[in-house]
Amino acid sequence: MNLTLILAFHRVAAAGSFTHAARMSGVSQPTLSGQVRALEKAAGVRLFERTGRRIRRTEAGDALYTSTIRLSDAIADAERTLVGAKSGRAGALRVSADSAIHVLPVLGLMKKAAGDLNFTLRISNSSEVTAHVLNEEADVGVMARATSDPRLTAAKIRHDRLVLLVSRKDPLASRKRVRLTEFGGRDLVVREKGSITREVIEQRLETAGIKPGQVFDVATREAVREAVAAGFGAGVVFASEAGGDPRLATLAIQGADLAVAEYAICRSERRRVPLIAQFFDAAARLATQNNWL
């Protein structure tokens, strides 16, 4: 059986559509469609049910996908081995996270334990982190959004809560806490749509019937701090990410449940891949050592 055709099927099955699979793999959609049709003809079975632009795996497609997952993992491991051999490093782990603060300590512990580690780190919001892992663009993700997606395995690695950042020039800077009702009419700086920080604070304000002033959205938590320091408004961030900037003061928020958490995620079938397993183990050890749970 032609391996190229089998891998074409896997890309489509993993992505959930021919269009997305073509975009991810850098192969044209007609080429992928032709390869999957050729595989179906050679095998004598239909692997996808097609309804307009939507596809769904048949029973035979489900069975084949279970096998191609193992094949894809083996190829990915071989690629990482070759990258490691070329760079002189032991392994390569692709990580997508909503904040560097929550993931770098885990990678640091892995490096300390293994002696050598190669990784790439992409910072995005929680929605994009989930997509990166599901689409196999990342091996593991770290994010604040809980997930019940059966395709994913998730482990809570840290409890946290939202706090308010204000400039040292703000009248609130002399206080230690602020009530949610005091957000009314106040300009806010938050992460862009898709971030759990924005989702939680917007839900709590809406539930309480509180309307803030102008809301500025920025791409990273570092940008939130810079915008607050520049006088654009008060920022909402995780407590674990708030400290260390002498230009800013951190206030606890009262009057609403603003508890959040960080989770490590991966595709369920890849949980025992060595580097992924090491990441989850290191995250669990850090949580225990620092009483994060």
Disulfide bonds with the S-S distance in Angstrom:
none
